Amino acid sequence: MIKIDMITRNRKQFLDLLLLADEQEDMIDRYLEKGDMFALYDDDLKSICVVVPIDSDTCELKNIATYEKYQGRGYGRTLVSYICDYYKKDYKTMLVGTGETPASLSFYEGCGFQRSHRLKNFMIDNYDHPIFVGDIQLIDMIYLKKDLGGGDR
Ligand SMILES: CC(C)(COP(=O)(O)OP(=O)(O)OC[C@H]1O[C@@H](n2cnc3c(N)ncnc32)[C@H](O)[C@@H]1OP(=O)(O)O)[C@@H](O)C(=O)NCCC(=O)NCCS
Protein backbone atom coordinates (compact mmCIF):
# COMPACT_ATOMS: atom_id res chain seq x y z
CA MET A 1 0.00 0.00 0.00
CA ILE A 2 1.24 3.50 -0.86
CA LYS A 3 2.04 5.76 2.06
CA ILE A 4 3.48 9.30 1.95
CA ASP A 5 5.30 10.64 5.00
CA MET A 6 6.61 14.09 5.80
CA ILE A 7 10.27 13.89 6.72
CA THR A 8 11.45 16.33 9.35
CA ARG A 9 14.74 14.87 10.57
CA ASN A 10 17.88 13.54 8.96
CA ARG A 11 16.90 14.48 5.40
CA LYS A 12 20.40 13.62 4.18
CA GLN A 13 19.53 9.94 4.62
CA PHE A 14 17.79 10.39 1.23
CA LEU A 15 20.84 11.89 -0.47
CA ASP A 16 21.06 9.08 -3.03
CA LEU A 17 17.59 10.00 -4.33
CA LEU A 18 18.13 13.77 -4.04
CA LEU A 19 21.26 13.45 -6.17
CA LEU A 20 19.30 11.74 -8.97
CA ALA A 21 17.44 15.00 -9.55
CA ASP A 22 20.17 17.46 -8.59
CA GLU A 23 23.67 16.07 -8.91
CA GLN A 24 25.62 18.71 -6.93
CA GLU A 25 25.24 18.33 -3.17
CA ASP A 26 25.94 21.97 -2.27
CA MET A 27 23.06 23.02 -4.55
CA ILE A 28 20.77 20.62 -2.63
CA ASP A 29 22.01 22.15 0.65
CA ARG A 30 20.65 25.53 -0.47
CA TYR A 31 17.04 24.32 -0.16
CA LEU A 32 17.00 21.05 1.76
CA GLU A 33 16.20 22.52 5.16
CA LYS A 34 14.07 25.42 3.90
CA GLY A 35 10.82 23.62 3.22
CA ASP A 36 9.06 20.30 3.53
CA MET A 37 10.29 16.90 2.45
CA PHE A 38 7.99 14.01 1.55
CA ALA A 39 8.83 10.35 1.02
CA LEU A 40 6.60 7.91 -0.85
CA TYR A 41 6.67 4.28 0.25
CA ASP A 42 5.06 1.32 -1.49
CA ASP A 43 6.32 -1.23 0.99
CA ASP A 44 9.82 0.23 0.68
CA LEU A 45 10.97 3.70 -0.33
CA LYS A 46 10.25 4.65 -3.94
CA SER A 47 10.33 8.46 -4.31
CA ILE A 48 11.05 11.71 -2.48
CA CYS A 49 10.38 15.38 -3.08
CA VAL A 50 11.16 18.74 -1.46
CA VAL A 51 8.86 21.79 -1.58
CA VAL A 52 9.85 25.27 -0.35
CA PRO A 53 7.82 28.44 0.22
CA ILE A 54 8.60 31.31 -2.18
CA ASP A 55 6.07 33.99 -1.16
CA SER A 56 2.55 34.14 0.27
CA ASP A 57 1.03 32.85 -2.99
CA THR A 58 3.70 30.55 -4.33
CA CYS A 59 5.64 27.45 -3.37
CA GLU A 60 8.26 25.63 -5.43
CA LEU A 61 8.95 21.95 -6.01
CA LYS A 62 12.75 21.84 -5.72
CA ASN A 63 13.56 18.17 -6.09
CA ILE A 64 11.65 15.03 -7.04
CA ALA A 65 13.10 11.63 -7.75
CA THR A 66 12.07 8.00 -8.02
CA TYR A 67 14.62 5.19 -7.80
CA GLU A 68 15.61 4.30 -11.36
CA LYS A 69 14.26 0.76 -11.25
CA TYR A 70 10.84 2.02 -10.13
CA GLN A 71 10.49 4.89 -12.62
CA GLY A 72 7.53 4.90 -15.00
CA ARG A 73 5.20 3.15 -12.55
CA GLY A 74 3.24 6.23 -11.51
CA TYR A 75 5.00 6.99 -8.22
CA GLY A 76 6.24 10.44 -9.33
CA ARG A 77 2.82 11.46 -10.56
CA THR A 78 1.20 10.20 -7.34
CA LEU A 79 3.62 12.26 -5.26
CA VAL A 80 3.02 15.44 -7.32
CA SER A 81 -0.72 14.96 -7.04
CA TYR A 82 -0.40 14.51 -3.26
CA ILE A 83 1.67 17.67 -2.73
CA CYS A 84 -0.56 19.77 -5.00
CA ASP A 85 -3.51 18.73 -2.87
CA TYR A 86 -1.53 19.25 0.34
CA TYR A 87 -0.53 22.84 -0.51
CA LYS A 88 -3.69 24.08 -2.22
CA LYS A 89 -5.08 25.59 0.98
CA ASP A 90 -1.90 27.62 1.55
CA TYR A 91 -0.71 28.61 -1.93
CA LYS A 92 -2.23 29.56 -5.28
CA THR A 93 0.63 28.38 -7.45
CA MET A 94 3.34 25.74 -7.46
CA LEU A 95 6.48 26.39 -9.49
CA VAL A 96 9.09 23.91 -10.61
CA GLY A 97 12.40 24.60 -12.31
CA THR A 98 14.08 21.99 -14.46
CA GLY A 99 16.79 21.48 -17.01
CA GLU A 100 15.58 21.49 -20.58
CA THR A 101 15.09 17.82 -21.39
CA PRO A 102 12.08 16.33 -23.15
CA ALA A 103 11.65 13.72 -20.36
CA SER A 104 11.40 16.16 -17.48
CA LEU A 105 9.29 18.68 -19.41
CA SER A 106 6.86 15.95 -20.46
CA PHE A 107 6.75 14.57 -16.91
CA TYR A 108 5.77 17.97 -15.46
CA GLU A 109 3.37 18.79 -18.29
CA GLY A 110 1.77 15.40 -17.73
CA CYS A 111 1.34 16.41 -14.08
CA GLY A 112 -0.55 19.57 -15.13
CA PHE A 113 2.26 22.15 -15.12
CA GLN A 114 2.53 24.73 -17.90
CA ARG A 115 5.69 26.43 -19.12
CA SER A 116 6.27 29.77 -17.47
CA HIS A 117 9.70 31.35 -17.97
CA ARG A 118 13.38 30.54 -18.25
CA LEU A 119 16.47 31.55 -16.27
CA LYS A 120 19.09 31.88 -18.96
CA ASN A 121 22.41 30.13 -18.26
CA PHE A 122 21.33 29.09 -14.75
CA MET A 123 22.86 25.64 -15.05
CA ILE A 124 26.22 26.87 -16.31
CA ASP A 125 26.37 29.82 -13.92
CA ASN A 126 25.42 27.92 -10.74
CA TYR A 127 26.91 24.44 -11.07
CA ASP A 128 30.66 23.86 -10.83
CA HIS A 129 30.70 21.43 -13.77
CA PRO A 130 28.75 20.95 -17.00
CA ILE A 131 25.56 18.96 -16.43
CA PHE A 132 24.58 16.44 -19.08
CA VAL A 133 21.47 14.30 -19.32
CA GLY A 134 22.42 11.76 -21.95
CA ASP A 135 23.81 13.87 -24.80
CA ILE A 136 22.00 17.05 -23.81
CA GLN A 137 23.94 19.70 -21.89
CA LEU A 138 21.66 21.63 -19.56
CA ILE A 139 22.11 25.39 -19.97
CA ASP A 140 18.97 27.26 -18.90
CA MET A 141 16.54 26.51 -16.08
CA ILE A 142 13.01 26.19 -17.42
CA TYR A 143 10.24 27.14 -15.00
CA LEU A 144 6.80 25.59 -15.16
CA LYS A 145 3.84 26.46 -12.97
CA LYS A 146 0.62 24.90 -11.83
CA ASP A 147 -2.48 26.60 -10.49
CA LEU A 148 -3.34 24.71 -7.32
CA GLY A 149 -6.98 25.74 -7.67
CA GLY A 150 -7.76 25.90 -3.98
CA GLY A 151 -10.51 28.52 -4.08
CA ASP A 152 -11.04 29.08 -0.34
CA ARG A 153 -7.67 30.13 1.06
C1 LIG B 1 11.06 12.56 -13.22
C2 LIG B 1 10.75 11.41 -12.25
C3 LIG B 1 10.74 11.95 -10.83
C4 LIG B 1 9.37 10.85 -12.59
O1 LIG B 1 9.06 9.87 -11.61
P1 LIG B 1 8.32 8.52 -12.01
O2 LIG B 1 7.98 7.81 -10.76
O3 LIG B 1 9.12 7.80 -13.04
O4 LIG B 1 7.03 9.16 -12.70
P2 LIG B 1 5.69 8.44 -13.17
O5 LIG B 1 5.90 6.97 -13.31
O6 LIG B 1 4.61 8.92 -12.29
O7 LIG B 1 5.53 9.07 -14.60
C5 LIG B 1 4.56 10.05 -14.87
C6 LIG B 1 4.56 10.32 -16.34
O8 LIG B 1 5.80 10.88 -16.76
C7 LIG B 1 6.36 10.09 -17.79
N1 LIG B 1 7.77 9.93 -17.55
C8 LIG B 1 8.36 9.69 -16.38
N2 LIG B 1 9.68 9.60 -16.53
C9 LIG B 1 9.91 9.76 -17.84
C10 LIG B 1 11.06 9.73 -18.65
N3 LIG B 1 12.28 9.54 -18.12
N4 LIG B 1 10.91 9.94 -19.97
C11 LIG B 1 9.70 10.16 -20.51
N5 LIG B 1 8.58 10.18 -19.80
C12 LIG B 1 8.68 9.98 -18.50
C13 LIG B 1 5.73 8.73 -17.67
O9 LIG B 1 5.66 8.12 -18.93
C14 LIG B 1 4.36 9.04 -17.13
O10 LIG B 1 3.47 9.34 -18.16
P3 LIG B 1 2.20 8.38 -18.37
O11 LIG B 1 1.55 8.24 -17.02
O12 LIG B 1 1.38 9.15 -19.35
O13 LIG B 1 2.77 7.11 -18.86
C15 LIG B 1 11.76 10.24 -12.40
O14 LIG B 1 11.85 9.89 -13.75
C16 LIG B 1 13.14 10.56 -11.86
O15 LIG B 1 13.43 10.35 -10.68
N6 LIG B 1 14.05 11.03 -12.73
C17 LIG B 1 15.41 11.34 -12.31
C18 LIG B 1 15.42 12.56 -11.45
C19 LIG B 1 14.85 13.76 -12.16
O16 LIG B 1 15.16 14.00 -13.31
N7 LIG B 1 14.01 14.50 -11.42
C20 LIG B 1 13.37 15.67 -11.93
C21 LIG B 1 14.40 16.69 -12.13
S1 LIG B 1 13.78 18.24 -12.48
The ligand as an SDF file (V2000), in Angstrom:
LIG
                    3D

 48 50  0  0  0  0  0  0  0  0999 V2000
   11.0630   12.5570  -13.2210 C   0  0  0  0  0  0  0  0  0  0  0  0
   10.7480   11.4070  -12.2530 C   0  0  0  0  0  0  0  0  0  0  0  0
   10.7410   11.9510  -10.8250 C   0  0  0  0  0  0  0  0  0  0  0  0
    9.3720   10.8500  -12.5910 C   0  0  0  0  0  0  0  0  0  0  0  0
    9.0580    9.8720  -11.6080 O   0  0  0  0  0  0  0  0  0  0  0  0
    8.3200    8.5180  -12.0140 P   0  0  0  0  0  0  0  0  0  0  0  0
    7.9810    7.8100  -10.7580 O   0  0  0  0  0  0  0  0  0  0  0  0
    9.1180    7.7970  -13.0370 O   0  0  0  0  0  0  0  0  0  0  0  0
    7.0330    9.1580  -12.7040 O   0  0  0  0  0  0  0  0  0  0  0  0
    5.6900    8.4380  -13.1670 P   0  0  0  0  0  0  0  0  0  0  0  0
    5.9030    6.9690  -13.3070 O   0  0  0  0  0  0  0  0  0  0  0  0
    4.6080    8.9190  -12.2940 O   0  0  0  0  0  0  0  0  0  0  0  0
    5.5260    9.0740  -14.6040 O   0  0  0  0  0  0  0  0  0  0  0  0
    4.5610   10.0450  -14.8720 C   0  0  0  0  0  0  0  0  0  0  0  0
    4.5590   10.3230  -16.3390 C   0  0  0  0  0  0  0  0  0  0  0  0
    5.8040   10.8830  -16.7650 O   0  0  0  0  0  0  0  0  0  0  0  0
    6.3630   10.0860  -17.7950 C   0  0  0  0  0  0  0  0  0  0  0  0
    7.7680    9.9260  -17.5460 N   0  0  0  0  0  0  0  0  0  0  0  0
    8.3640    9.6890  -16.3750 C   0  0  0  0  0  0  0  0  0  0  0  0
    9.6790    9.5980  -16.5330 N   0  0  0  0  0  0  0  0  0  0  0  0
    9.9050    9.7570  -17.8380 C   0  0  0  0  0  0  0  0  0  0  0  0
   11.0550    9.7340  -18.6490 C   0  0  0  0  0  0  0  0  0  0  0  0
   12.2790    9.5390  -18.1190 N   0  0  0  0  0  0  0  0  0  0  0  0
   10.9140    9.9420  -19.9720 N   0  0  0  0  0  0  0  0  0  0  0  0
    9.7030   10.1630  -20.5100 C   0  0  0  0  0  0  0  0  0  0  0  0
    8.5750   10.1750  -19.8020 N   0  0  0  0  0  0  0  0  0  0  0  0
    8.6780    9.9850  -18.5020 C   0  0  0  0  0  0  0  0  0  0  0  0
    5.7290    8.7300  -17.6670 C   0  0  0  0  0  0  0  0  0  0  0  0
    5.6560    8.1150  -18.9340 O   0  0  0  0  0  0  0  0  0  0  0  0
    4.3610    9.0400  -17.1290 C   0  0  0  0  0  0  0  0  0  0  0  0
    3.4670    9.3370  -18.1570 O   0  0  0  0  0  0  0  0  0  0  0  0
    2.1960    8.3820  -18.3670 P   0  0  0  0  0  0  0  0  0  0  0  0
    1.5480    8.2370  -17.0180 O   0  0  0  0  0  0  0  0  0  0  0  0
    1.3760    9.1530  -19.3470 O   0  0  0  0  0  0  0  0  0  0  0  0
    2.7740    7.1110  -18.8600 O   0  0  0  0  0  0  0  0  0  0  0  0
   11.7600   10.2400  -12.3960 C   0  0  0  0  0  0  0  0  0  0  0  0
   11.8530    9.8880  -13.7450 O   0  0  0  0  0  0  0  0  0  0  0  0
   13.1370   10.5620  -11.8560 C   0  0  0  0  0  0  0  0  0  0  0  0
   13.4260   10.3470  -10.6820 O   0  0  0  0  0  0  0  0  0  0  0  0
   14.0480   11.0350  -12.7320 N   0  0  0  0  0  0  0  0  0  0  0  0
   15.4060   11.3430  -12.3140 C   0  0  0  0  0  0  0  0  0  0  0  0
   15.4210   12.5650  -11.4510 C   0  0  0  0  0  0  0  0  0  0  0  0
   14.8540   13.7580  -12.1570 C   0  0  0  0  0  0  0  0  0  0  0  0
   15.1600   13.9980  -13.3070 O   0  0  0  0  0  0  0  0  0  0  0  0
   14.0100   14.5010  -11.4190 N   0  0  0  0  0  0  0  0  0  0  0  0
   13.3680   15.6670  -11.9340 C   0  0  0  0  0  0  0  0  0  0  0  0
   14.3960   16.6920  -12.1350 C   0  0  0  0  0  0  0  0  0  0  0  0
   13.7760   18.2380  -12.4800 S   0  0  0  0  0  0  0  0  0  0  0  0
  1  2  1  0
  2  3  1  0
  2  4  1  0
  2 36  1  0
  4  5  1  0
  5  6  1  0
  6  7  2  0
  6  8  1  0
  6  9  1  0
  9 10  1  0
 10 11  2  0
 10 12  1  0
 10 13  1  0
 13 14  1  0
 14 15  1  0
 15 16  1  0
 15 30  1  0
 16 17  1  0
 17 18  1  0
 17 28  1  0
 18 19  1  0
 18 27  1  0
 19 20  2  0
 20 21  1  0
 21 22  1  0
 21 27  2  0
 22 23  1  0
 22 24  2  0
 24 25  1  0
 25 26  2  0
 26 27  1  0
 28 29  1  0
 28 30  1  0
 30 31  1  0
 31 32  1  0
 32 33  2  0
 32 34  1  0
 32 35  1  0
 36 37  1  0
 36 38  1  0
 38 39  2  0
 38 40  1  0
 40 41  1  0
 41 42  1  0
 42 43  1  0
 43 44  2  0
 43 45  1  0
 45 46  1  0
 46 47  1  0
 47 48  1  0
M  END
$$$$
